[in-house]
Amino acid sequence: MDNLVETVDTVFVVDDDESVRDSISMLLESVDIAHEAFASADEFLAAYDAGRNGCLVLDIRMPGMSGLDLQNELATRSANIPIIFITGHGDIPMAVDAMRRGAVDFIRKPFRDQELLDRIAEALTLDDERRSLSADRGEAEKLVAELTPRETEIFERVCLGQANKVIAIELEISERTVEIHRSQVMHKTGARSLAELVRLKIGLEQSEARA
């Protein structure tokens, strides 16, 4: 097995059957998709860095740590890598259970090359979207975290559409004080208009809901 290196969108193949690993590796190589193959879940875990982009093509039945065990272990590590399970006919109920726990898909053996490539393309796109969403959420959280408690309160009320006068009355402060806090909120978040401020709030709420 080649050593792990920093690459973009890598397909990690974990299967105890050498012929299956070789077959998938040859397929991925033929379409220039970066990939790395592992003979066991333990071998994969010893080398895997959750910071790397990619997806996991995983055999559901393996000696020692099974594919389901590996899925559970990755979940405990908060490694949200998209997983495509490879299953035999008798493993369908297990595969369905795995999807309930977050796997993106499963493919029955024997599978067609194009079917696997299509699932991999979808999984890689999903991983990119998740990471982009996480980065956007992290930036939004960072900006909002810089607000003082009073500024956060103003931020929430402004995004709800409350006028400065209403906010001043409800918080029992002067309208001028509300204007100052509102100006600070705009400055700290980088919002150039009320619409941008509201979009920041909505984006943060949507990313939290998706997470």
Contacts in CASP RR format, 6 or more apart in sequence:
PFRMAT RR
TARGET T0000
AUTHOR 0000-0000-0000
METHOD contacts of the structure
MODEL  1
MDNLVETVDTVFVVDDDESVRDSISMLLESVDIAHEAFASADEFLAAYDA
GRNGCLVLDIRMPGMSGLDLQNELATRSANIPIIFITGHGDIPMAVDAMR
RGAVDFIRKPFRDQELLDRIAEALTLDDERRSLSADRGEAEKLVAELTPR
ETEIFERVCLGQANKVIAIELEISERTVEIHRSQVMHKTGARSLAELVRL
KIGLEQSEARA
1 36 0 8 1.000
1 37 0 8 1.000
1 38 0 8 1.000
1 39 0 8 1.000
1 43 0 8 1.000
2 36 0 8 1.000
4 36 0 8 1.000
4 47 0 8 1.000
4 48 0 8 1.000
4 49 0 8 1.000
4 52 0 8 1.000
6 52 0 8 1.000
7 34 0 8 1.000
7 52 0 8 1.000
8 34 0 8 1.000
8 53 0 8 1.000
9 33 0 8 1.000
9 34 0 8 1.000
9 53 0 8 1.000
9 54 0 8 1.000
9 124 0 8 1.000
9 127 0 8 1.000
9 128 0 8 1.000
10 34 0 8 1.000
10 35 0 8 1.000
10 36 0 8 1.000
10 52 0 8 1.000
10 53 0 8 1.000
10 54 0 8 1.000
11 28 0 8 1.000
11 33 0 8 1.000
11 34 0 8 1.000
11 35 0 8 1.000
11 36 0 8 1.000
11 54 0 8 1.000
11 55 0 8 1.000
11 56 0 8 1.000
11 57 0 8 1.000
11 120 0 8 1.000
11 124 0 8 1.000
12 35 0 8 1.000
12 36 0 8 1.000
12 37 0 8 1.000
12 38 0 8 1.000
12 44 0 8 1.000
12 48 0 8 1.000
12 54 0 8 1.000
12 55 0 8 1.000
12 56 0 8 1.000
12 57 0 8 1.000
12 81 0 8 1.000
13 21 0 8 1.000
13 24 0 8 1.000
13 25 0 8 1.000
13 28 0 8 1.000
13 35 0 8 1.000
13 36 0 8 1.000
13 37 0 8 1.000
13 38 0 8 1.000
13 57 0 8 1.000
14 37 0 8 1.000
14 38 0 8 1.000
14 39 0 8 1.000
14 40 0 8 1.000
14 41 0 8 1.000
14 43 0 8 1.000
14 44 0 8 1.000
14 56 0 8 1.000
14 57 0 8 1.000
14 58 0 8 1.000
14 59 0 8 1.000
14 62 0 8 1.000
14 67 0 8 1.000
14 70 0 8 1.000
15 21 0 8 1.000
15 24 0 8 1.000
15 37 0 8 1.000
15 39 0 8 1.000
15 57 0 8 1.000
15 58 0 8 1.000
15 59 0 8 1.000
15 62 0 8 1.000
15 86 0 8 1.000
16 39 0 8 1.000
16 40 0 8 1.000
16 59 0 8 1.000
16 62 0 8 1.000
16 63 0 8 1.000
17 59 0 8 1.000
18 39 0 8 1.000
20 59 0 8 1.000
20 86 0 8 1.000
21 37 0 8 1.000
21 38 0 8 1.000
21 39 0 8 1.000
22 37 0 8 1.000
24 35 0 8 1.000
24 37 0 8 1.000
24 57 0 8 1.000
24 116 0 8 1.000
25 35 0 8 1.000
25 37 0 8 1.000
27 113 0 8 1.000
27 116 0 8 1.000
27 117 0 8 1.000
28 34 0 8 1.000
28 35 0 8 1.000
28 120 0 8 1.000
29 35 0 8 1.000
31 117 0 8 1.000
33 120 0 8 1.000
36 47 0 8 1.000
38 44 0 8 1.000
38 47 0 8 1.000
40 62 0 8 1.000
40 63 0 8 1.000
40 64 0 8 1.000
40 65 0 8 1.000
41 62 0 8 1.000
41 64 0 8 1.000
41 65 0 8 1.000
41 66 0 8 1.000
41 67 0 8 1.000
41 69 0 8 1.000
41 70 0 8 1.000
41 73 0 8 1.000
42 64 0 8 1.000
42 65 0 8 1.000
44 56 0 8 1.000
44 70 0 8 1.000
45 70 0 8 1.000
45 73 0 8 1.000
48 79 0 8 1.000
50 77 0 8 1.000
50 78 0 8 1.000
50 79 0 8 1.000
50 80 0 8 1.000
50 81 0 8 1.000
53 124 0 8 1.000
53 127 0 8 1.000
53 128 0 8 1.000
53 131 0 8 1.000
54 81 0 8 1.000
54 82 0 8 1.000
54 123 0 8 1.000
54 124 0 8 1.000
54 127 0 8 1.000
55 81 0 8 1.000
55 82 0 8 1.000
55 83 0 8 1.000
55 84 0 8 1.000
55 104 0 8 1.000
55 120 0 8 1.000
55 123 0 8 1.000
55 124 0 8 1.000
55 126 0 8 1.000
55 127 0 8 1.000
56 74 0 8 1.000
56 81 0 8 1.000
56 82 0 8 1.000
56 83 0 8 1.000
56 84 0 8 1.000
57 84 0 8 1.000
57 86 0 8 1.000
57 116 0 8 1.000
57 120 0 8 1.000
58 67 0 8 1.000
58 70 0 8 1.000
58 71 0 8 1.000
58 83 0 8 1.000
58 84 0 8 1.000
58 85 0 8 1.000
58 86 0 8 1.000
59 67 0 8 1.000
59 85 0 8 1.000
59 86 0 8 1.000
60 66 0 8 1.000
60 67 0 8 1.000
60 68 0 8 1.000
60 85 0 8 1.000
60 86 0 8 1.000
60 87 0 8 1.000
60 88 0 8 1.000
60 91 0 8 1.000
60 94 0 8 1.000
60 95 0 8 1.000
60 98 0 8 1.000
60 106 0 8 1.000
61 67 0 8 1.000
61 87 0 8 1.000
61 88 0 8 1.000
61 91 0 8 1.000
65 73 0 8 1.000
67 85 0 8 1.000
67 98 0 8 1.000
68 94 0 8 1.000
68 97 0 8 1.000
68 98 0 8 1.000
71 83 0 8 1.000
71 98 0 8 1.000
71 101 0 8 1.000
71 102 0 8 1.000
71 103 0 8 1.000
72 101 0 8 1.000
74 81 0 8 1.000
74 83 0 8 1.000
75 101 0 8 1.000
80 130 0 8 1.000
81 127 0 8 1.000
82 104 0 8 1.000
82 123 0 8 1.000
82 124 0 8 1.000
82 126 0 8 1.000
82 127 0 8 1.000
82 130 0 8 1.000
83 98 0 8 1.000
83 102 0 8 1.000
83 103 0 8 1.000
83 104 0 8 1.000
83 123 0 8 1.000
84 103 0 8 1.000
84 104 0 8 1.000
84 105 0 8 1.000
84 106 0 8 1.000
84 107 0 8 1.000
84 116 0 8 1.000
84 119 0 8 1.000
84 120 0 8 1.000
84 123 0 8 1.000
85 91 0 8 1.000
85 95 0 8 1.000
85 98 0 8 1.000
85 103 0 8 1.000
85 105 0 8 1.000
85 106 0 8 1.000
85 107 0 8 1.000
86 106 0 8 1.000
86 107 0 8 1.000
86 109 0 8 1.000
86 111 0 8 1.000
87 94 0 8 1.000
87 95 0 8 1.000
87 106 0 8 1.000
87 107 0 8 1.000
87 108 0 8 1.000
87 109 0 8 1.000
88 108 0 8 1.000
88 109 0 8 1.000
89 108 0 8 1.000
89 109 0 8 1.000
92 106 0 8 1.000
92 108 0 8 1.000
95 103 0 8 1.000
95 106 0 8 1.000
96 106 0 8 1.000
98 106 0 8 1.000
99 105 0 8 1.000
99 106 0 8 1.000
104 119 0 8 1.000
104 122 0 8 1.000
104 123 0 8 1.000
104 126 0 8 1.000
105 119 0 8 1.000
105 122 0 8 1.000
105 123 0 8 1.000
107 115 0 8 1.000
107 116 0 8 1.000
107 119 0 8 1.000
133 207 0 8 1.000
133 210 0 8 1.000
133 211 0 8 1.000
134 207 0 8 1.000
134 211 0 8 1.000
136 203 0 8 1.000
136 207 0 8 1.000
137 203 0 8 1.000
137 204 0 8 1.000
137 207 0 8 1.000
137 208 0 8 1.000
137 211 0 8 1.000
140 200 0 8 1.000
140 203 0 8 1.000
140 204 0 8 1.000
140 207 0 8 1.000
141 204 0 8 1.000
143 188 0 8 1.000
143 189 0 8 1.000
143 190 0 8 1.000
143 200 0 8 1.000
144 152 0 8 1.000
144 155 0 8 1.000
144 189 0 8 1.000
144 200 0 8 1.000
144 204 0 8 1.000
146 188 0 8 1.000
147 155 0 8 1.000
147 184 0 8 1.000
147 185 0 8 1.000
147 188 0 8 1.000
147 189 0 8 1.000
148 184 0 8 1.000
150 181 0 8 1.000
151 181 0 8 1.000
151 184 0 8 1.000
151 185 0 8 1.000
151 188 0 8 1.000
153 171 0 8 1.000
154 167 0 8 1.000
154 178 0 8 1.000
154 181 0 8 1.000
154 182 0 8 1.000
154 185 0 8 1.000
155 185 0 8 1.000
155 189 0 8 1.000
155 197 0 8 1.000
155 201 0 8 1.000
156 201 0 8 1.000
157 167 0 8 1.000
157 170 0 8 1.000
158 167 0 8 1.000
158 182 0 8 1.000
158 185 0 8 1.000
158 194 0 8 1.000
158 197 0 8 1.000
159 197 0 8 1.000
159 198 0 8 1.000
159 201 0 8 1.000
162 170 0 8 1.000
164 175 0 8 1.000
164 178 0 8 1.000
164 179 0 8 1.000
164 182 0 8 1.000
165 175 0 8 1.000
167 178 0 8 1.000
168 174 0 8 1.000
168 175 0 8 1.000
168 177 0 8 1.000
168 178 0 8 1.000
171 178 0 8 1.000
185 191 0 8 1.000
185 197 0 8 1.000
186 192 0 8 1.000
186 197 0 8 1.000
189 197 0 8 1.000
189 200 0 8 1.000
190 196 0 8 1.000
191 197 0 8 1.000
191 200 0 8 1.000
END
